[in-house]
Amino acid sequence: MTDEEAEKYFEQGTRAINEAIKKGIMWESQVDLLLQYTKLDEESLNAVQESNDPLMLDKIRRLWDLQKNMSNECDTP
């Protein structure tokens, strides 16, 4: 994919995971693939709000909570 082709799908300066989240549940398989290699961040939470997709919203909130819980467990001695 050329840079010009990528610009059709992704805003410059954002992560691919967050752009896929914005696309909503129709991009769920891409979100799942990207989550194998990246973590959710604050921008991910903003992206899911922009998706206006209740299924994606539920999915990302559950994954965010799971990610936070796992991170807290790792921080506990």
mmJSON file of the N, C-alpha and C atoms, coordinates in Angstrom:
{"data_MODEL":{"atom_site":{
"group_PDB":["ATOM","ATOM","ATOM","ATOM","ATOM","ATOM","ATOM","ATOM","ATOM","ATOM","ATOM","ATOM","ATOM","ATOM","ATOM","ATOM","ATOM","ATOM","ATOM","ATOM","ATOM","ATOM","ATOM","ATOM","ATOM","ATOM","ATOM","ATOM","ATOM","ATOM","ATOM","ATOM","ATOM","ATOM","ATOM","ATOM","ATOM","ATOM","ATOM","ATOM","ATOM","ATOM","ATOM","ATOM","ATOM","ATOM","ATOM","ATOM","ATOM","ATOM","ATOM","ATOM","ATOM","ATOM","ATOM","ATOM","ATOM","ATOM","ATOM","ATOM","ATOM","ATOM","ATOM","ATOM","ATOM","ATOM","ATOM","ATOM","ATOM","ATOM","ATOM","ATOM","ATOM","ATOM","ATOM","ATOM","ATOM","ATOM","ATOM","ATOM","ATOM","ATOM","ATOM","ATOM","ATOM","ATOM","ATOM","ATOM","ATOM","ATOM","ATOM","ATOM","ATOM","ATOM","ATOM","ATOM","ATOM","ATOM","ATOM","ATOM","ATOM","ATOM","ATOM","ATOM","ATOM","ATOM","ATOM","ATOM","ATOM","ATOM","ATOM","ATOM","ATOM","ATOM","ATOM","ATOM","ATOM","ATOM","ATOM","ATOM","ATOM","ATOM","ATOM","ATOM","ATOM","ATOM","ATOM","ATOM","ATOM","ATOM","ATOM","ATOM","ATOM","ATOM","ATOM","ATOM","ATOM","ATOM","ATOM","ATOM","ATOM","ATOM","ATOM","ATOM","ATOM","ATOM","ATOM","ATOM","ATOM","ATOM","ATOM","ATOM","ATOM","ATOM","ATOM","ATOM","ATOM","ATOM","ATOM","ATOM","ATOM","ATOM","ATOM","ATOM","ATOM","ATOM","ATOM","ATOM","ATOM","ATOM","ATOM","ATOM","ATOM","ATOM","ATOM","ATOM","ATOM","ATOM","ATOM","ATOM","ATOM","ATOM","ATOM","ATOM","ATOM","ATOM","ATOM","ATOM","ATOM","ATOM","ATOM","ATOM","ATOM","ATOM","ATOM","ATOM","ATOM","ATOM","ATOM","ATOM","ATOM","ATOM","ATOM","ATOM","ATOM","ATOM","ATOM","ATOM","ATOM","ATOM","ATOM","ATOM","ATOM","ATOM","ATOM","ATOM","ATOM","ATOM","ATOM","ATOM","ATOM","ATOM","ATOM","ATOM","ATOM","ATOM","ATOM","ATOM","ATOM","ATOM","ATOM"],
"id":[1,2,3,4,5,6,7,8,9,10,11,12,13,14,15,16,17,18,19,20,21,22,23,24,25,26,27,28,29,30,31,32,33,34,35,36,37,38,39,40,41,42,43,44,45,46,47,48,49,50,51,52,53,54,55,56,57,58,59,60,61,62,63,64,65,66,67,68,69,70,71,72,73,74,75,76,77,78,79,80,81,82,83,84,85,86,87,88,89,90,91,92,93,94,95,96,97,98,99,100,101,102,103,104,105,106,107,108,109,110,111,112,113,114,115,116,117,118,119,120,121,122,123,124,125,126,127,128,129,130,131,132,133,134,135,136,137,138,139,140,141,142,143,144,145,146,147,148,149,150,151,152,153,154,155,156,157,158,159,160,161,162,163,164,165,166,167,168,169,170,171,172,173,174,175,176,177,178,179,180,181,182,183,184,185,186,187,188,189,190,191,192,193,194,195,196,197,198,199,200,201,202,203,204,205,206,207,208,209,210,211,212,213,214,215,216,217,218,219,220,221,222,223,224,225,226,227,228,229,230,231],
"type_symbol":["N","C","C","N","C","C","N","C","C","N","C","C","N","C","C","N","C","C","N","C","C","N","C","C","N","C","C","N","C","C","N","C","C","N","C","C","N","C","C","N","C","C","N","C","C","N","C","C","N","C","C","N","C","C","N","C","C","N","C","C","N","C","C","N","C","C","N","C","C","N","C","C","N","C","C","N","C","C","N","C","C","N","C","C","N","C","C","N","C","C","N","C","C","N","C","C","N","C","C","N","C","C","N","C","C","N","C","C","N","C","C","N","C","C","N","C","C","N","C","C","N","C","C","N","C","C","N","C","C","N","C","C","N","C","C","N","C","C","N","C","C","N","C","C","N","C","C","N","C","C","N","C","C","N","C","C","N","C","C","N","C","C","N","C","C","N","C","C","N","C","C","N","C","C","N","C","C","N","C","C","N","C","C","N","C","C","N","C","C","N","C","C","N","C","C","N","C","C","N","C","C","N","C","C","N","C","C","N","C","C","N","C","C","N","C","C","N","C","C","N","C","C","N","C","C","N","C","C","N","C","C"],
"label_atom_id":["N","CA","C","N","CA","C","N","CA","C","N","CA","C","N","CA","C","N","CA","C","N","CA","C","N","CA","C","N","CA","C","N","CA","C","N","CA","C","N","CA","C","N","CA","C","N","CA","C","N","CA","C","N","CA","C","N","CA","C","N","CA","C","N","CA","C","N","CA","C","N","CA","C","N","CA","C","N","CA","C","N","CA","C","N","CA","C","N","CA","C","N","CA","C","N","CA","C","N","CA","C","N","CA","C","N","CA","C","N","CA","C","N","CA","C","N","CA","C","N","CA","C","N","CA","C","N","CA","C","N","CA","C","N","CA","C","N","CA","C","N","CA","C","N","CA","C","N","CA","C","N","CA","C","N","CA","C","N","CA","C","N","CA","C","N","CA","C","N","CA","C","N","CA","C","N","CA","C","N","CA","C","N","CA","C","N","CA","C","N","CA","C","N","CA","C","N","CA","C","N","CA","C","N","CA","C","N","CA","C","N","CA","C","N","CA","C","N","CA","C","N","CA","C","N","CA","C","N","CA","C","N","CA","C","N","CA","C","N","CA","C","N","CA","C","N","CA","C","N","CA","C","N","CA","C","N","CA","C","N","CA","C","N","CA","C","N","CA","C"],
"label_alt_id":[null,null,null,null,null,null,null,null,null,null,null,null,null,null,null,null,null,null,null,null,null,null,null,null,null,null,null,null,null,null,null,null,null,null,null,null,null,null,null,null,null,null,null,null,null,null,null,null,null,null,null,null,null,null,null,null,null,null,null,null,null,null,null,null,null,null,null,null,null,null,null,null,null,null,null,null,null,null,null,null,null,null,null,null,null,null,null,null,null,null,null,null,null,null,null,null,null,null,null,null,null,null,null,null,null,null,null,null,null,null,null,null,null,null,null,null,null,null,null,null,null,null,null,null,null,null,null,null,null,null,null,null,null,null,null,null,null,null,null,null,null,null,null,null,null,null,null,null,null,null,null,null,null,null,null,null,null,null,null,null,null,null,null,null,null,null,null,null,null,null,null,null,null,null,null,null,null,null,null,null,null,null,null,null,null,null,null,null,null,null,null,null,null,null,null,null,null,null,null,null,null,null,null,null,null,null,null,null,null,null,null,null,null,null,null,null,null,null,null,null,null,null,null,null,null,null,null,null,null,null,null],
"label_comp_id":["MET","MET","MET","THR","THR","THR","ASP","ASP","ASP","GLU","GLU","GLU","GLU","GLU","GLU","ALA","ALA","ALA","GLU","GLU","GLU","LYS","LYS","LYS","TYR","TYR","TYR","PHE","PHE","PHE","GLU","GLU","GLU","GLN","GLN","GLN","GLY","GLY","GLY","THR","THR","THR","ARG","ARG","ARG","ALA","ALA","ALA","ILE","ILE","ILE","ASN","ASN","ASN","GLU","GLU","GLU","ALA","ALA","ALA","ILE","ILE","ILE","LYS","LYS","LYS","LYS","LYS","LYS","GLY","GLY","GLY","ILE","ILE","ILE","MET","MET","MET","TRP","TRP","TRP","GLU","GLU","GLU","SER","SER","SER","GLN","GLN","GLN","VAL","VAL","VAL","ASP","ASP","ASP","LEU","LEU","LEU","LEU","LEU","LEU","LEU","LEU","LEU","GLN","GLN","GLN","TYR","TYR","TYR","THR","THR","THR","LYS","LYS","LYS","LEU","LEU","LEU","ASP","ASP","ASP","GLU","GLU","GLU","GLU","GLU","GLU","SER","SER","SER","LEU","LEU","LEU","ASN","ASN","ASN","ALA","ALA","ALA","VAL","VAL","VAL","GLN","GLN","GLN","GLU","GLU","GLU","SER","SER","SER","ASN","ASN","ASN","ASP","ASP","ASP","PRO","PRO","PRO","LEU","LEU","LEU","MET","MET","MET","LEU","LEU","LEU","ASP","ASP","ASP","LYS","LYS","LYS","ILE","ILE","ILE","ARG","ARG","ARG","ARG","ARG","ARG","LEU","LEU","LEU","TRP","TRP","TRP","ASP","ASP","ASP","LEU","LEU","LEU","GLN","GLN","GLN","LYS","LYS","LYS","ASN","ASN","ASN","MET","MET","MET","SER","SER","SER","ASN","ASN","ASN","GLU","GLU","GLU","CYS","CYS","CYS","ASP","ASP","ASP","THR","THR","THR","PRO","PRO","PRO"],
"label_asym_id":["A","A","A","A","A","A","A","A","A","A","A","A","A","A","A","A","A","A","A","A","A","A","A","A","A","A","A","A","A","A","A","A","A","A","A","A","A","A","A","A","A","A","A","A","A","A","A","A","A","A","A","A","A","A","A","A","A","A","A","A","A","A","A","A","A","A","A","A","A","A","A","A","A","A","A","A","A","A","A","A","A","A","A","A","A","A","A","A","A","A","A","A","A","A","A","A","A","A","A","A","A","A","A","A","A","A","A","A","A","A","A","A","A","A","A","A","A","A","A","A","A","A","A","A","A","A","A","A","A","A","A","A","A","A","A","A","A","A","A","A","A","A","A","A","A","A","A","A","A","A","A","A","A","A","A","A","A","A","A","A","A","A","A","A","A","A","A","A","A","A","A","A","A","A","A","A","A","A","A","A","A","A","A","A","A","A","A","A","A","A","A","A","A","A","A","A","A","A","A","A","A","A","A","A","A","A","A","A","A","A","A","A","A","A","A","A","A","A","A","A","A","A","A","A","A","A","A","A","A","A","A"],
"label_entity_id":["1","1","1","1","1","1","1","1","1","1","1","1","1","1","1","1","1","1","1","1","1","1","1","1","1","1","1","1","1","1","1","1","1","1","1","1","1","1","1","1","1","1","1","1","1","1","1","1","1","1","1","1","1","1","1","1","1","1","1","1","1","1","1","1","1","1","1","1","1","1","1","1","1","1","1","1","1","1","1","1","1","1","1","1","1","1","1","1","1","1","1","1","1","1","1","1","1","1","1","1","1","1","1","1","1","1","1","1","1","1","1","1","1","1","1","1","1","1","1","1","1","1","1","1","1","1","1","1","1","1","1","1","1","1","1","1","1","1","1","1","1","1","1","1","1","1","1","1","1","1","1","1","1","1","1","1","1","1","1","1","1","1","1","1","1","1","1","1","1","1","1","1","1","1","1","1","1","1","1","1","1","1","1","1","1","1","1","1","1","1","1","1","1","1","1","1","1","1","1","1","1","1","1","1","1","1","1","1","1","1","1","1","1","1","1","1","1","1","1","1","1","1","1","1","1","1","1","1","1","1","1"],
"label_seq_id":[1,1,1,2,2,2,3,3,3,4,4,4,5,5,5,6,6,6,7,7,7,8,8,8,9,9,9,10,10,10,11,11,11,12,12,12,13,13,13,14,14,14,15,15,15,16,16,16,17,17,17,18,18,18,19,19,19,20,20,20,21,21,21,22,22,22,23,23,23,24,24,24,25,25,25,26,26,26,27,27,27,28,28,28,29,29,29,30,30,30,31,31,31,32,32,32,33,33,33,34,34,34,35,35,35,36,36,36,37,37,37,38,38,38,39,39,39,40,40,40,41,41,41,42,42,42,43,43,43,44,44,44,45,45,45,46,46,46,47,47,47,48,48,48,49,49,49,50,50,50,51,51,51,52,52,52,53,53,53,54,54,54,55,55,55,56,56,56,57,57,57,58,58,58,59,59,59,60,60,60,61,61,61,62,62,62,63,63,63,64,64,64,65,65,65,66,66,66,67,67,67,68,68,68,69,69,69,70,70,70,71,71,71,72,72,72,73,73,73,74,74,74,75,75,75,76,76,76,77,77,77],
"pdbx_PDB_ins_code":[null,null,null,null,null,null,null,null,null,null,null,null,null,null,null,null,null,null,null,null,null,null,null,null,null,null,null,null,null,null,null,null,null,null,null,null,null,null,null,null,null,null,null,null,null,null,null,null,null,null,null,null,null,null,null,null,null,null,null,null,null,null,null,null,null,null,null,null,null,null,null,null,null,null,null,null,null,null,null,null,null,null,null,null,null,null,null,null,null,null,null,null,null,null,null,null,null,null,null,null,null,null,null,null,null,null,null,null,null,null,null,null,null,null,null,null,null,null,null,null,null,null,null,null,null,null,null,null,null,null,null,null,null,null,null,null,null,null,null,null,null,null,null,null,null,null,null,null,null,null,null,null,null,null,null,null,null,null,null,null,null,null,null,null,null,null,null,null,null,null,null,null,null,null,null,null,null,null,null,null,null,null,null,null,null,null,null,null,null,null,null,null,null,null,null,null,null,null,null,null,null,null,null,null,null,null,null,null,null,null,null,null,null,null,null,null,null,null,null,null,null,null,null,null,null,null,null,null,null,null,null],
"Cartn_x":[0.846,0.0,0.894,0.594,1.368,0.891,1.693,1.305,0.009,-0.133,-1.352,-2.58,-2.452,-3.573,-3.896,-2.867,-3.068,-3.789,-3.5,-4.134,-5.645,-6.14,-7.583,-8.246,-7.506,-8.075,-7.664,-6.503,-5.969,-5.644,-6.019,-5.628,-4.148,-3.463,-2.036,-1.782,-0.844,-0.471,-1.277,-2.163,-2.926,-2.508,-2.815,-2.443,-3.519,-3.1,-4.025,-5.137,-4.815,-5.835,-6.972,-6.641,-7.665,-8.506,-7.898,-8.667,-9.625,-9.167,-10.031,-11.19,-10.927,-11.994,-13.047,-12.612,-13.559,-14.488,-14.008,-14.818,-15.983,-15.913,-17.019,-16.882,-17.956,-17.931,-17.652,-17.922,-17.629,-16.133,-15.312,-13.865,-13.366,-14.263,-13.894,-12.705,-12.661,-11.546,-10.218,-10.227,-9.006,-8.604,-9.595,-9.313,-8.691,-9.288,-8.76,-7.324,-7.045,-5.687,-4.717,-5.084,-4.2,-3.973,-4.978,-4.837,-3.83,-3.494,-2.465,-1.085,-0.943,0.358,0.408,-0.743,-0.766,-1.721,-1.51,-2.395,-3.345,-4.472,-5.382,-4.766,-5.115,-4.662,-5.826,-5.563,-6.618,-7.26,-6.47,-7.011,-7.989,-7.763,-8.669,-10.06,-10.09,-11.382,-12.103,-11.356,-11.951,-12.433,-11.65,-12.009,-13.304,-13.484,-14.706,-15.931,-15.762,-16.875,-17.265,-16.253,-16.501,-17.158,-16.995,-17.561,-19.084,-19.648,-21.107,-21.669,-20.877,-21.272,-21.351,-22.559,-22.705,-21.964,-21.883,-21.166,-19.666,-19.109,-17.682,-17.414,-18.309,-18.165,-18.086,-18.977,-18.986,-17.7,-17.288,-16.071,-14.846,-14.664,-13.469,-13.486,-14.636,-14.7,-14.309,-14.812,-14.446,-12.948,-12.395,-10.963,-10.122,-10.575,-9.862,-9.817,-10.954,-11.001,-10.097,-10.131,-9.28,-7.804,-7.458,-6.077,-5.626,-6.488,-6.15,-5.962,-6.861,-6.769,-5.486,-5.139,-3.914,-2.683,-2.721,-1.613,-1.465,-2.6,-2.567,-2.038,-2.387,-1.902,-0.398,0.109,1.549,2.315,1.664,2.315,2.323,1.459,1.356,2.479,3.28,4.389,3.909],
"Cartn_y":[-1.17,0.0,1.237,2.145,3.38,4.331,5.353,6.363,7.054,7.307,7.97,7.111,5.793,4.883,4.828,4.811,4.751,5.991,7.143,8.386,8.37,7.527,7.405,6.8,5.974,5.228,5.744,6.375,6.769,8.25,8.872,10.255,10.278,11.276,11.366,11.577,10.823,10.984,10.153,9.307,8.449,7.001,6.174,4.767,3.998,2.971,2.173,1.567,1.128,0.534,1.52,2.775,3.768,4.117,4.107,4.329,3.16,1.949,0.774,0.818,1.235,1.35,2.345,3.466,4.478,3.917,2.943,2.374,1.548,1.151,0.419,-1.08,-1.772,-3.224,-3.91,-3.228,-3.832,-4.076,-3.375,-3.54,-4.359,-5.125,-5.866,-6.8,-7.475,-8.405,-7.653,-6.454,-5.663,-5.193,-4.797,-4.377,-5.542,-6.726,-7.898,-8.196,-8.108,-8.347,-7.323,-6.057,-5.009,-5.108,-5.581,-5.713,-6.793,-7.674,-8.669,-8.019,-6.819,-6.166,-4.81,-4.275,-2.951,-2.929,-1.962,-1.772,-0.621,-0.655,0.479,1.644,2.859,4.041,5.016,6.182,7.179,7.552,7.616,7.93,6.843,5.608,4.51,4.76,5.29,5.589,6.708,7.69,8.761,8.222,7.333,6.767,5.981,5.22,4.424,5.319,6.467,7.416,7.934,8.159,8.652,7.603,6.34,5.274,5.267,5.761,5.728,4.32,3.335,1.943,1.285,0.976,0.429,-0.893,-1.734,-2.999,-2.775,-1.854,-1.558,-0.856,0.011,0.701,-0.308,-1.277,-2.303,-3.12,-3.499,-4.31,-3.571,-2.326,-1.571,-1.258,-0.954,-0.712,-1.964,-3.131,-4.389,-4.644,-4.445,-4.669,-3.662,-2.42,-1.38,-1.772,-2.186,-2.599,-3.804,-4.766,-5.948,-5.561,-4.686,-4.221,-3.512,-2.639,-1.93,-2.905,-3.878,-4.857,-5.675,-6.077,-6.852,-6.014,-4.744,-3.848,-3.645,-3.491,-3.325,-4.568,-5.741,-6.99,-7.118,-6.662,-6.74,-5.766,-4.66,-3.643,-4.041,-4.973,-5.382,-6.371,-6.069,-6.98,-8.289],
"Cartn_z":[0.0,0.0,0.0,-0.881,-0.934,0.158,0.425,1.414,0.999,-0.296,-0.781,-0.536,-0.741,-0.487,1.004,1.831,3.279,3.794,3.195,3.633,3.447,2.55,2.361,3.591,4.323,5.428,6.801,6.906,8.206,8.259,9.365,9.592,9.931,9.443,9.703,11.193,11.747,13.142,14.12,13.643,14.536,14.329,15.306,15.205,14.45,13.727,12.923,13.781,14.99,15.855,16.106,16.317,16.613,15.393,14.231,13.004,12.76,13.011,12.837,13.827,15.051,16.056,15.586,15.027,14.537,13.469,12.703,11.619,12.162,13.429,14.038,13.898,14.233,14.344,13.005,11.89,10.587,10.429,11.195,11.15,12.333,12.948,14.155,13.922,12.8,12.564,12.465,11.88,11.823,13.215,14.017,15.393,16.158,16.028,16.731,16.311,15.018,14.526,15.105,15.052,15.54,17.05,17.776,19.226,19.614,18.684,18.968,19.081,18.52,18.462,19.165,19.537,20.154,21.336,22.215,23.356,23.053,23.733,23.668,24.439,24.043,24.762,24.894,25.45,25.636,24.299,23.252,21.931,21.472,21.905,21.56,22.131,23.348,23.97,23.223,22.756,21.949,20.609,20.012,18.706,18.786,19.856,19.968,20.151,20.785,20.894,19.503,18.655,17.302,16.413,16.767,15.931,15.991,17.098,17.298,17.103,17.455,17.28,18.655,19.136,20.485,20.693,19.662,19.805,19.968,19.175,19.293,20.618,21.027,22.312,23.449,23.46,24.495,24.456,23.269,23.112,23.639,23.213,23.602,25.093,25.65,27.107,27.887,27.444,28.123,28.003,26.803,26.597,27.38,27.457,28.217,29.7,30.239,31.649,31.89,30.99,31.108,31.056,30.127,29.992,31.264,31.826,33.058,34.212,34.337,35.42,35.308,34.106,33.91,34.247,33.884,34.175,35.685,36.372,37.832,38.513,38.025,38.604,38.426,37.297,37.05,37.936,38.311,39.15,40.624,41.01,42.405,42.727,43.765,44.103,44.698],
"occupancy":[1.0,1.0,1.0,1.0,1.0,1.0,1.0,1.0,1.0,1.0,1.0,1.0,1.0,1.0,1.0,1.0,1.0,1.0,1.0,1.0,1.0,1.0,1.0,1.0,1.0,1.0,1.0,1.0,1.0,1.0,1.0,1.0,1.0,1.0,1.0,1.0,1.0,1.0,1.0,1.0,1.0,1.0,1.0,1.0,1.0,1.0,1.0,1.0,1.0,1.0,1.0,1.0,1.0,1.0,1.0,1.0,1.0,1.0,1.0,1.0,1.0,1.0,1.0,1.0,1.0,1.0,1.0,1.0,1.0,1.0,1.0,1.0,1.0,1.0,1.0,1.0,1.0,1.0,1.0,1.0,1.0,1.0,1.0,1.0,1.0,1.0,1.0,1.0,1.0,1.0,1.0,1.0,1.0,1.0,1.0,1.0,1.0,1.0,1.0,1.0,1.0,1.0,1.0,1.0,1.0,1.0,1.0,1.0,1.0,1.0,1.0,1.0,1.0,1.0,1.0,1.0,1.0,1.0,1.0,1.0,1.0,1.0,1.0,1.0,1.0,1.0,1.0,1.0,1.0,1.0,1.0,1.0,1.0,1.0,1.0,1.0,1.0,1.0,1.0,1.0,1.0,1.0,1.0,1.0,1.0,1.0,1.0,1.0,1.0,1.0,1.0,1.0,1.0,1.0,1.0,1.0,1.0,1.0,1.0,1.0,1.0,1.0,1.0,1.0,1.0,1.0,1.0,1.0,1.0,1.0,1.0,1.0,1.0,1.0,1.0,1.0,1.0,1.0,1.0,1.0,1.0,1.0,1.0,1.0,1.0,1.0,1.0,1.0,1.0,1.0,1.0,1.0,1.0,1.0,1.0,1.0,1.0,1.0,1.0,1.0,1.0,1.0,1.0,1.0,1.0,1.0,1.0,1.0,1.0,1.0,1.0,1.0,1.0,1.0,1.0,1.0,1.0,1.0,1.0,1.0,1.0,1.0,1.0,1.0,1.0,1.0,1.0,1.0,1.0,1.0,1.0],
"B_iso_or_equiv":[0.0,0.0,0.0,0.0,0.0,0.0,0.0,0.0,0.0,0.0,0.0,0.0,0.0,0.0,0.0,0.0,0.0,0.0,0.0,0.0,0.0,0.0,0.0,0.0,0.0,0.0,0.0,0.0,0.0,0.0,0.0,0.0,0.0,0.0,0.0,0.0,0.0,0.0,0.0,0.0,0.0,0.0,0.0,0.0,0.0,0.0,0.0,0.0,0.0,0.0,0.0,0.0,0.0,0.0,0.0,0.0,0.0,0.0,0.0,0.0,0.0,0.0,0.0,0.0,0.0,0.0,0.0,0.0,0.0,0.0,0.0,0.0,0.0,0.0,0.0,0.0,0.0,0.0,0.0,0.0,0.0,0.0,0.0,0.0,0.0,0.0,0.0,0.0,0.0,0.0,0.0,0.0,0.0,0.0,0.0,0.0,0.0,0.0,0.0,0.0,0.0,0.0,0.0,0.0,0.0,0.0,0.0,0.0,0.0,0.0,0.0,0.0,0.0,0.0,0.0,0.0,0.0,0.0,0.0,0.0,0.0,0.0,0.0,0.0,0.0,0.0,0.0,0.0,0.0,0.0,0.0,0.0,0.0,0.0,0.0,0.0,0.0,0.0,0.0,0.0,0.0,0.0,0.0,0.0,0.0,0.0,0.0,0.0,0.0,0.0,0.0,0.0,0.0,0.0,0.0,0.0,0.0,0.0,0.0,0.0,0.0,0.0,0.0,0.0,0.0,0.0,0.0,0.0,0.0,0.0,0.0,0.0,0.0,0.0,0.0,0.0,0.0,0.0,0.0,0.0,0.0,0.0,0.0,0.0,0.0,0.0,0.0,0.0,0.0,0.0,0.0,0.0,0.0,0.0,0.0,0.0,0.0,0.0,0.0,0.0,0.0,0.0,0.0,0.0,0.0,0.0,0.0,0.0,0.0,0.0,0.0,0.0,0.0,0.0,0.0,0.0,0.0,0.0,0.0,0.0,0.0,0.0,0.0,0.0,0.0,0.0,0.0,0.0,0.0,0.0,0.0],
"pdbx_formal_charge":[null,null,null,null,null,null,null,null,null,null,null,null,null,null,null,null,null,null,null,null,null,null,null,null,null,null,null,null,null,null,null,null,null,null,null,null,null,null,null,null,null,null,null,null,null,null,null,null,null,null,null,null,null,null,null,null,null,null,null,null,null,null,null,null,null,null,null,null,null,null,null,null,null,null,null,null,null,null,null,null,null,null,null,null,null,null,null,null,null,null,null,null,null,null,null,null,null,null,null,null,null,null,null,null,null,null,null,null,null,null,null,null,null,null,null,null,null,null,null,null,null,null,null,null,null,null,null,null,null,null,null,null,null,null,null,null,null,null,null,null,null,null,null,null,null,null,null,null,null,null,null,null,null,null,null,null,null,null,null,null,null,null,null,null,null,null,null,null,null,null,null,null,null,null,null,null,null,null,null,null,null,null,null,null,null,null,null,null,null,null,null,null,null,null,null,null,null,null,null,null,null,null,null,null,null,null,null,null,null,null,null,null,null,null,null,null,null,null,null,null,null,null,null,null,null,null,null,null,null,null,null],
"auth_seq_id":[1,1,1,2,2,2,3,3,3,4,4,4,5,5,5,6,6,6,7,7,7,8,8,8,9,9,9,10,10,10,11,11,11,12,12,12,13,13,13,14,14,14,15,15,15,16,16,16,17,17,17,18,18,18,19,19,19,20,20,20,21,21,21,22,22,22,23,23,23,24,24,24,25,25,25,26,26,26,27,27,27,28,28,28,29,29,29,30,30,30,31,31,31,32,32,32,33,33,33,34,34,34,35,35,35,36,36,36,37,37,37,38,38,38,39,39,39,40,40,40,41,41,41,42,42,42,43,43,43,44,44,44,45,45,45,46,46,46,47,47,47,48,48,48,49,49,49,50,50,50,51,51,51,52,52,52,53,53,53,54,54,54,55,55,55,56,56,56,57,57,57,58,58,58,59,59,59,60,60,60,61,61,61,62,62,62,63,63,63,64,64,64,65,65,65,66,66,66,67,67,67,68,68,68,69,69,69,70,70,70,71,71,71,72,72,72,73,73,73,74,74,74,75,75,75,76,76,76,77,77,77],
"auth_comp_id":["MET","MET","MET","THR","THR","THR","ASP","ASP","ASP","GLU","GLU","GLU","GLU","GLU","GLU","ALA","ALA","ALA","GLU","GLU","GLU","LYS","LYS","LYS","TYR","TYR","TYR","PHE","PHE","PHE","GLU","GLU","GLU","GLN","GLN","GLN","GLY","GLY","GLY","THR","THR","THR","ARG","ARG","ARG","ALA","ALA","ALA","ILE","ILE","ILE","ASN","ASN","ASN","GLU","GLU","GLU","ALA","ALA","ALA","ILE","ILE","ILE","LYS","LYS","LYS","LYS","LYS","LYS","GLY","GLY","GLY","ILE","ILE","ILE","MET","MET","MET","TRP","TRP","TRP","GLU","GLU","GLU","SER","SER","SER","GLN","GLN","GLN","VAL","VAL","VAL","ASP","ASP","ASP","LEU","LEU","LEU","LEU","LEU","LEU","LEU","LEU","LEU","GLN","GLN","GLN","TYR","TYR","TYR","THR","THR","THR","LYS","LYS","LYS","LEU","LEU","LEU","ASP","ASP","ASP","GLU","GLU","GLU","GLU","GLU","GLU","SER","SER","SER","LEU","LEU","LEU","ASN","ASN","ASN","ALA","ALA","ALA","VAL","VAL","VAL","GLN","GLN","GLN","GLU","GLU","GLU","SER","SER","SER","ASN","ASN","ASN","ASP","ASP","ASP","PRO","PRO","PRO","LEU","LEU","LEU","MET","MET","MET","LEU","LEU","LEU","ASP","ASP","ASP","LYS","LYS","LYS","ILE","ILE","ILE","ARG","ARG","ARG","ARG","ARG","ARG","LEU","LEU","LEU","TRP","TRP","TRP","ASP","ASP","ASP","LEU","LEU","LEU","GLN","GLN","GLN","LYS","LYS","LYS","ASN","ASN","ASN","MET","MET","MET","SER","SER","SER","ASN","ASN","ASN","GLU","GLU","GLU","CYS","CYS","CYS","ASP","ASP","ASP","THR","THR","THR","PRO","PRO","PRO"],
"auth_asym_id":["A","A","A","A","A","A","A","A","A","A","A","A","A","A","A","A","A","A","A","A","A","A","A","A","A","A","A","A","A","A","A","A","A","A","A","A","A","A","A","A","A","A","A","A","A","A","A","A","A","A","A","A","A","A","A","A","A","A","A","A","A","A","A","A","A","A","A","A","A","A","A","A","A","A","A","A","A","A","A","A","A","A","A","A","A","A","A","A","A","A","A","A","A","A","A","A","A","A","A","A","A","A","A","A","A","A","A","A","A","A","A","A","A","A","A","A","A","A","A","A","A","A","A","A","A","A","A","A","A","A","A","A","A","A","A","A","A","A","A","A","A","A","A","A","A","A","A","A","A","A","A","A","A","A","A","A","A","A","A","A","A","A","A","A","A","A","A","A","A","A","A","A","A","A","A","A","A","A","A","A","A","A","A","A","A","A","A","A","A","A","A","A","A","A","A","A","A","A","A","A","A","A","A","A","A","A","A","A","A","A","A","A","A","A","A","A","A","A","A","A","A","A","A","A","A","A","A","A","A","A","A"],
"auth_atom_id":["N","CA","C","N","CA","C","N","CA","C","N","CA","C","N","CA","C","N","CA","C","N","CA","C","N","CA","C","N","CA","C","N","CA","C","N","CA","C","N","CA","C","N","CA","C","N","CA","C","N","CA","C","N","CA","C","N","CA","C","N","CA","C","N","CA","C","N","CA","C","N","CA","C","N","CA","C","N","CA","C","N","CA","C","N","CA","C","N","CA","C","N","CA","C","N","CA","C","N","CA","C","N","CA","C","N","CA","C","N","CA","C","N","CA","C","N","CA","C","N","CA","C","N","CA","C","N","CA","C","N","CA","C","N","CA","C","N","CA","C","N","CA","C","N","CA","C","N","CA","C","N","CA","C","N","CA","C","N","CA","C","N","CA","C","N","CA","C","N","CA","C","N","CA","C","N","CA","C","N","CA","C","N","CA","C","N","CA","C","N","CA","C","N","CA","C","N","CA","C","N","CA","C","N","CA","C","N","CA","C","N","CA","C","N","CA","C","N","CA","C","N","CA","C","N","CA","C","N","CA","C","N","CA","C","N","CA","C","N","CA","C","N","CA","C","N","CA","C","N","CA","C","N","CA","C","N","CA","C","N","CA","C","N","CA","C","N","CA","C"],
"pdbx_PDB_model_num":[1,1,1,1,1,1,1,1,1,1,1,1,1,1,1,1,1,1,1,1,1,1,1,1,1,1,1,1,1,1,1,1,1,1,1,1,1,1,1,1,1,1,1,1,1,1,1,1,1,1,1,1,1,1,1,1,1,1,1,1,1,1,1,1,1,1,1,1,1,1,1,1,1,1,1,1,1,1,1,1,1,1,1,1,1,1,1,1,1,1,1,1,1,1,1,1,1,1,1,1,1,1,1,1,1,1,1,1,1,1,1,1,1,1,1,1,1,1,1,1,1,1,1,1,1,1,1,1,1,1,1,1,1,1,1,1,1,1,1,1,1,1,1,1,1,1,1,1,1,1,1,1,1,1,1,1,1,1,1,1,1,1,1,1,1,1,1,1,1,1,1,1,1,1,1,1,1,1,1,1,1,1,1,1,1,1,1,1,1,1,1,1,1,1,1,1,1,1,1,1,1,1,1,1,1,1,1,1,1,1,1,1,1,1,1,1,1,1,1,1,1,1,1,1,1,1,1,1,1,1,1]
}}}
